[in-house]
Amino acid sequence: MSQTIRTGIIGYGLSGRVFHAPFVDVVEGFELSKISTTQPERIAMVNERYPKTEVVPSPQDIINNPSIDLVINTSPNTDHVRWAREALLAGKHVMIEKPFTVNTQEADELIELAKKTGKILTVYHSRRFTSCTKTVKKLLDSGLLGEIHDYEAHFDRYRNEPRPLTRGGWREKPLPGSGIFFDLGAHLVDQALYFFGMPTAITAEIKKQREFTNADDHFDVRFHYPHLTATLKAGMLCKIPGPTFQIHGTNGSFVKYGLDVQEAMLDAGKIPQGVEWGREPENIWGTLNTEYKGLKIQGKIESEHGDYREYFANLRDAIWGKAEIAVKPEEARNVIKMIELAFQSSKEKRTIEVV
């Protein structure tokens, strides 16, 4: 394999267009070699922005091409395991858009296959590389809030109409891996596990609020730890968004509004480049009120610098054998395990122990 990582992206919907192609294009060490899509408007978009990238009609045209080193799978969730399995068997490194798979059995299969083939397998839990996640992680590690007892994370949105198929409308159909909890919940679950590790128990309510949808569109999930409850919430009828994070400890509290700015910038066609990329404006910095070693601290704290490019740089270095992969498939498998337990808890209307 050459030093350049020749990359093929399966799919050019929102995920491929916004979260993957722009970074493969600009991060040193990658070559955006192929994108698979059959939709004329998407083909035109690729040809306009990435004229050197070949558009192919099928994922097999990427997987079976001997020149491709890395396959990025942005297919619908039901096809994640299929294309990842074929790519690993073809000797490719694989990155899968979150969620990893639709069940833990599929996740276990892919993890074992990656070990047998000796290839990198990772999942795009990109929210670890946002301003808010990096800020909260640094704050928790600092001990400024003391012992944390209450953590609450929200993904509040408002959309009271069906989602177009061109914007991920399949997520609202009654298919495995559909619904808001597999979609947005995967982010919040990964964040909680990244911050606090696996909980001892879980209590969940997952439901449909909008009449037209055929998949869940609201969840209230609680991870129980010995001295902490982590609440994860999201809904599609939140016209006035609440705080993105509320964290309360024995020394003080941290509250933050607003979402990471990178998605909106990417969706608007901005190129991820420059030292200011992903930097949050002051109006959405979080507020801290705490007392640490006798020192009272109150006011806005500057957000850390979010940058999805760091994910791709780590993936490059892991493929080159120079770094450990940041998002391990076993961690992504734990996200799927917690999603499964949450659905069980919601269905049985009881708290489930995590074993």
C-alpha positions as CSV (number, residue, x, y, z in Angstrom):
1,M,0.0,0.0,0.0
2,S,1.2,3.5,-0.9
3,Q,1.6,6.1,1.8
4,T,-1.5,7.9,0.3
5,I,-4.7,6.4,1.7
6,R,-6.9,6.0,-1.4
7,T,-10.4,6.3,-0.1
8,G,-13.9,5.3,-1.4
9,I,-17.1,6.6,0.1
10,I,-20.3,4.5,-0.1
11,G,-23.1,7.0,-0.5
12,Y,-23.4,10.7,-1.0
13,G,-26.3,11.7,1.1
14,L,-26.1,14.1,4.0
15,S,-23.4,12.1,5.8
16,G,-21.2,11.5,2.8
17,R,-21.5,15.1,1.5
18,V,-21.3,16.9,4.8
19,F,-19.3,14.8,7.2
20,H,-16.9,12.7,5.2
21,A,-16.0,13.9,1.7
22,P,-14.8,17.4,2.8
23,F,-12.4,15.9,5.3
24,V,-11.0,13.2,3.1
25,D,-10.4,15.9,0.5
26,V,-8.4,18.3,2.8
27,V,-6.7,16.1,5.5
28,E,-3.2,15.3,4.4
29,G,-2.6,11.6,3.6
30,F,-5.9,10.9,2.1
31,E,-7.0,10.8,-1.6
32,L,-10.8,11.0,-2.3
33,S,-10.7,8.4,-5.1
34,K,-14.3,7.2,-5.5
35,I,-17.8,7.9,-4.4
36,S,-20.7,5.6,-5.1
37,T,-24.1,7.1,-6.0
38,T,-26.7,6.7,-8.8
39,Q,-28.7,9.9,-8.2
40,P,-28.1,12.4,-11.0
41,E,-28.2,15.5,-8.7
42,R,-25.6,13.9,-6.4
43,I,-23.4,12.9,-9.3
44,A,-23.5,16.5,-10.4
45,M,-22.6,17.8,-7.0
46,V,-19.6,15.4,-6.8
47,N,-18.4,16.4,-10.3
48,E,-18.6,20.1,-9.4
49,R,-16.8,20.0,-6.1
50,Y,-14.5,17.0,-6.5
51,P,-13.7,16.9,-10.3
52,K,-10.8,14.4,-9.8
53,T,-13.0,11.9,-7.9
54,E,-14.6,9.1,-9.8
55,V,-18.3,8.5,-9.4
56,V,-19.3,4.8,-9.5
57,P,-22.8,3.3,-9.4
58,S,-22.3,0.6,-6.8
59,P,-20.5,0.0,-3.5
60,Q,-19.0,-3.1,-5.1
61,D,-17.2,-0.8,-7.5
62,I,-15.4,0.6,-4.5
63,I,-14.9,-2.5,-2.4
64,N,-13.7,-4.7,-5.3
65,N,-11.2,-2.1,-6.7
66,P,-7.7,-3.2,-5.7
67,S,-6.5,0.4,-5.5
68,I,-8.8,1.4,-2.7
69,D,-7.3,1.2,0.8
70,L,-10.1,2.6,3.0
71,V,-13.9,2.3,2.6
72,I,-16.1,4.8,4.4
73,N,-19.6,3.3,4.7
74,T,-22.4,6.0,4.9
75,S,-25.2,3.6,3.7
76,P,-28.5,3.3,5.5
77,N,-28.1,1.6,8.9
78,T,-29.5,-1.7,7.7
79,D,-26.6,-2.0,5.2
80,H,-23.8,-1.2,7.5
81,V,-22.9,-4.8,8.3
82,R,-23.2,-5.9,4.7
83,W,-20.8,-3.5,3.1
84,A,-18.4,-3.4,6.1
85,R,-18.2,-7.2,6.0
86,E,-17.5,-7.2,2.2
87,A,-14.9,-4.5,2.5
88,L,-13.0,-6.2,5.4
89,L,-13.0,-9.5,3.4
90,A,-11.6,-7.6,0.4
91,G,-8.7,-6.4,2.6
92,K,-9.8,-2.8,3.1
93,H,-9.7,-0.7,6.2
94,V,-13.3,0.3,7.2
95,M,-14.9,3.3,8.8
96,I,-18.7,3.1,9.4
97,E,-21.0,6.1,10.0
98,K,-22.7,5.9,13.4
99,P,-24.5,3.9,14.6
100,F,-22.1,1.0,14.2
101,T,-24.7,-1.7,13.5
102,V,-28.4,-2.4,14.3
103,N,-27.5,-5.0,17.0
104,T,-24.6,-6.2,19.0
105,Q,-24.4,-9.6,17.1
106,E,-23.5,-7.7,14.0
107,A,-21.0,-5.5,15.9
108,D,-19.4,-8.6,17.3
109,E,-19.1,-10.2,13.9
110,L,-17.4,-7.2,12.4
111,I,-15.0,-6.8,15.3
112,E,-13.9,-10.4,15.0
113,L,-13.6,-10.1,11.2
114,A,-11.4,-7.0,11.6
115,K,-9.1,-8.9,14.0
116,K,-8.8,-11.8,11.5
117,T,-8.0,-9.6,8.6
118,G,-5.7,-7.3,10.5
119,K,-7.5,-4.2,9.3
120,I,-8.6,-1.0,11.0
121,L,-12.3,-0.9,11.9
122,T,-13.7,2.2,13.4
123,V,-17.0,4.1,13.7
124,Y,-17.7,7.8,13.1
125,H,-18.5,9.0,16.6
126,S,-17.5,12.4,15.6
127,R,-19.1,14.2,18.5
128,R,-16.0,13.5,20.6
129,F,-14.3,16.1,18.4
130,T,-16.8,18.9,18.9
131,S,-16.2,22.0,21.0
132,C,-18.8,21.1,23.6
133,T,-17.6,17.5,24.1
134,K,-14.0,18.6,24.4
135,T,-14.9,21.4,26.8
136,V,-17.0,19.1,29.0
137,K,-14.3,16.4,29.0
138,K,-11.6,18.9,30.1
139,L,-13.9,20.4,32.8
140,L,-14.8,16.9,34.2
141,D,-11.1,15.9,34.2
142,S,-10.2,19.2,36.0
143,G,-12.2,18.4,39.1
144,L,-13.5,22.0,39.2
145,L,-17.1,20.8,39.8
146,G,-16.2,18.3,42.5
147,E,-18.0,14.9,42.5
148,I,-20.5,14.9,39.7
149,H,-24.0,13.8,40.7
150,D,-26.3,15.0,37.9
151,Y,-25.4,15.1,34.2
152,E,-28.0,16.0,31.5
153,A,-27.4,16.2,27.8
154,H,-30.0,17.2,25.2
155,F,-30.3,17.1,21.4
156,D,-33.4,19.4,21.0
157,R,-34.8,19.9,17.5
158,Y,-38.1,21.0,15.9
159,R,-39.4,19.3,12.8
160,N,-43.2,18.7,12.7
161,E,-43.3,17.3,9.2
162,P,-42.0,14.2,7.5
163,R,-38.3,14.2,6.6
164,P,-37.6,14.1,2.9
165,L,-35.9,10.9,1.7
166,T,-33.0,13.0,0.4
167,R,-32.4,14.2,3.9
168,G,-32.4,10.8,5.7
169,G,-36.2,10.1,5.5
170,W,-35.5,6.4,5.8
171,R,-34.8,7.0,9.5
172,E,-38.5,7.6,10.1
173,K,-39.6,4.3,8.5
174,P,-40.2,1.2,10.6
175,L,-36.8,-0.4,9.8
176,P,-34.1,-1.8,12.1
177,G,-31.8,1.0,13.2
178,S,-34.4,3.7,12.4
179,G,-35.7,6.4,14.8
180,I,-34.2,9.2,16.8
181,F,-32.5,7.0,19.4
182,F,-30.3,5.2,16.9
183,D,-29.7,8.5,15.1
184,L,-29.1,11.3,17.7
185,G,-29.1,8.9,20.7
186,A,-26.0,7.2,19.5
187,H,-24.2,10.5,19.9
188,L,-25.4,11.1,23.4
189,V,-24.8,7.5,24.5
190,D,-21.2,7.6,23.2
191,Q,-20.6,10.9,25.0
192,A,-21.8,9.6,28.3
193,L,-19.7,6.4,28.0
194,Y,-16.7,8.5,26.9
195,F,-17.1,10.7,30.0
196,F,-18.2,8.2,32.7
197,G,-17.8,4.6,31.4
198,M,-20.4,1.9,31.4
199,P,-23.3,2.4,33.9
200,T,-24.6,-0.1,36.4
201,A,-28.2,0.2,35.2
202,I,-30.5,2.0,32.7
203,T,-34.0,3.4,32.7
204,A,-35.5,4.5,29.4
205,E,-38.7,5.9,27.8
206,I,-38.5,5.9,24.0
207,K,-41.7,6.8,22.1
208,K,-43.3,8.5,19.1
209,Q,-44.8,12.0,19.6
210,R,-45.6,13.0,16.0
211,E,-48.6,11.3,14.4
212,F,-47.0,10.9,10.9
213,T,-43.8,9.1,12.0
214,N,-43.3,5.3,12.0
215,A,-40.2,5.4,14.2
216,D,-39.4,6.8,17.7
217,D,-38.9,10.5,17.8
218,H,-38.4,11.2,21.5
219,F,-36.4,9.6,24.3
220,D,-35.6,10.2,27.9
221,V,-32.8,7.7,28.9
222,R,-31.1,7.6,32.3
223,F,-27.8,5.9,33.0
224,H,-27.4,5.0,36.6
225,Y,-23.9,5.1,38.2
226,P,-23.0,4.6,41.9
227,H,-23.0,8.4,42.6
228,L,-24.3,9.9,39.3
229,T,-27.3,9.9,37.1
230,A,-26.7,10.8,33.4
231,T,-29.9,11.8,31.6
232,L,-29.9,11.8,27.8
233,K,-32.9,13.4,26.1
234,A,-33.9,14.3,22.5
235,G,-37.1,15.2,20.7
236,M,-38.4,16.7,17.5
237,L,-41.0,19.0,19.1
238,C,-38.5,21.3,20.9
239,K,-39.2,24.7,19.3
240,I,-37.3,26.4,22.1
241,P,-34.1,24.4,22.7
242,G,-33.0,23.9,26.2
243,P,-29.4,23.6,27.5
244,T,-27.2,21.2,25.5
245,F,-25.5,20.3,28.8
246,Q,-26.4,20.7,32.5
247,I,-23.8,19.3,34.9
248,H,-24.0,19.6,38.7
249,G,-21.4,18.6,41.2
250,T,-20.5,19.0,44.9
251,N,-18.6,22.2,44.1
252,G,-20.7,23.8,41.4
253,S,-22.5,23.7,38.1
254,F,-21.9,24.1,34.3
255,V,-24.6,24.9,31.8
256,K,-24.1,25.3,28.1
257,Y,-26.5,26.2,25.2
258,G,-26.0,25.8,21.5
259,L,-24.6,23.1,19.1
260,D,-21.2,22.7,17.7
261,V,-20.8,25.0,14.7
262,Q,-19.1,22.6,12.3
263,E,-22.2,20.9,11.0
264,A,-23.9,24.1,9.9
265,M,-20.7,25.3,8.3
266,L,-20.3,22.1,6.4
267,D,-23.9,21.9,5.3
268,A,-23.5,25.4,3.9
269,G,-20.6,24.2,1.7
270,K,-17.7,25.6,3.8
271,I,-14.3,23.9,3.4
272,P,-12.8,22.7,6.7
273,Q,-9.6,24.6,6.6
274,G,-7.7,27.2,8.6
275,V,-6.9,27.6,12.3
276,E,-10.2,29.1,13.1
277,W,-12.2,26.2,11.7
278,G,-14.8,24.9,14.3
279,R,-14.2,27.7,16.9
280,E,-17.4,28.6,18.8
281,P,-18.6,32.2,19.1
282,E,-18.6,33.6,22.6
283,N,-22.4,33.8,22.7
284,I,-22.7,30.0,23.1
285,W,-19.8,29.5,25.5
286,G,-20.9,27.6,28.6
287,T,-21.4,29.2,32.1
288,L,-19.5,27.9,35.1
289,N,-20.4,28.6,38.8
290,T,-18.2,26.8,41.2
291,E,-15.9,27.0,44.2
292,Y,-12.5,25.3,43.9
293,K,-9.9,25.2,46.7
294,G,-11.5,28.3,48.3
295,L,-11.6,30.2,45.0
296,K,-15.0,31.2,43.7
297,I,-15.3,31.0,39.9
298,Q,-18.3,32.3,38.0
299,G,-18.9,33.3,34.4
300,K,-18.4,32.2,30.8
301,I,-15.6,29.8,30.0
302,E,-14.2,29.7,26.5
303,S,-15.1,26.6,24.6
304,E,-12.4,24.3,23.4
305,H,-11.6,24.2,19.7
306,G,-13.8,21.6,18.0
307,D,-12.3,20.0,14.8
308,Y,-13.5,16.9,13.0
309,R,-10.2,17.0,11.1
310,E,-8.6,15.4,14.2
311,Y,-10.7,12.3,13.8
312,F,-9.5,11.8,10.2
313,A,-5.9,12.6,11.2
314,N,-6.1,9.9,13.9
315,L,-7.6,7.4,11.4
316,R,-4.7,8.2,9.0
317,D,-2.1,7.7,11.6
318,A,-3.7,4.4,12.8
319,I,-3.7,3.1,9.3
320,W,-0.1,4.1,9.0
321,G,0.7,2.3,12.2
322,K,1.7,5.5,14.0
323,A,-1.2,5.8,16.5
324,E,-3.9,3.9,18.3
325,I,-7.3,4.3,16.8
326,A,-9.3,6.9,18.9
327,V,-12.8,5.4,18.4
328,K,-12.4,1.7,19.0
329,P,-15.0,-0.7,17.6
330,E,-15.4,-2.2,21.0
331,E,-16.5,1.2,22.3
332,A,-19.0,1.6,19.4
333,R,-20.2,-1.9,20.2
334,N,-21.0,-0.7,23.8
335,V,-23.1,2.1,22.4
336,I,-25.2,-0.5,20.5
337,K,-25.5,-2.6,23.7
338,M,-26.8,0.4,25.6
339,I,-29.3,1.2,22.8
340,E,-30.6,-2.3,23.0
341,L,-30.9,-2.2,26.8
342,A,-32.7,1.2,26.5
343,F,-35.3,-0.3,24.1
344,Q,-35.8,-3.2,26.5
345,S,-36.2,-0.9,29.5
346,S,-38.7,1.2,27.6
347,K,-40.7,-1.8,26.4
348,E,-40.8,-3.5,29.8
349,K,-41.2,-0.2,31.7
350,R,-38.5,-1.0,34.2
351,T,-34.9,-0.4,35.1
352,I,-32.5,-2.9,33.6
353,E,-29.2,-3.8,35.1
354,V,-26.1,-3.6,32.9
355,V,-24.1,-6.8,33.0
